[in-house]
Amino acid sequence: MTKIKAQAEACSGERTYQELLVNQNPIAQPLASRRLTRKLYKCIKKAVKQKQIRRGVKEVQKFVNKGEKGVSLLSGIMVWQETHCPMKVYCHLPVMCEDRNLPYVYIPFKTDLGAAAGSKRPTCVIMVKPHEEYQEAYDECLEEVQSLPLPL
């Protein structure tokens, strides 16, 4: 059995939040709690329906660098996965977010992040933008993410 198949089988079953934290990367801070992770997944699902997300390192980085046409102020919540992907792929993004005052948070597993975004493929970063259709859920998530302590 190949390594990829073994990982896929291990990922296919239901896992608890504590099981997902076994392979936690120590530099993945701030880490979302189980409750906040669920709220973020629900907010991401609502944002997908309104097409208000950016998915993947390239797309998110381009959005953070350039912004959106006609929008001078960036707003949104950055959500990263913290395991099973080399951190060097997206380790520059937290610094970019801190420079632009964008809130960000890490969650435990990327296949769940991809599934919440309506994709069959896992993804390591998603940016959720605000929209009036799910503003209440977005504000609640934003408040909790901003209350988390940033790493030194």
Buried (B, 14 or more C-beta within 10 A) or exposed (E): EEEEEEEEEEBEEEBEBEEBBEEEBEEBBBBBBBEBBBBBBBBBBBBBEEEBBBBBBEBBBEBBEEBEEEEEEBBBBBBBBBBBBEBEEBEEBBEBBEEEEBBBBBBBBBBBBBBBBEBEEBBBBBBBBBBEEBEEBBEBBBEBBEEBEEEE
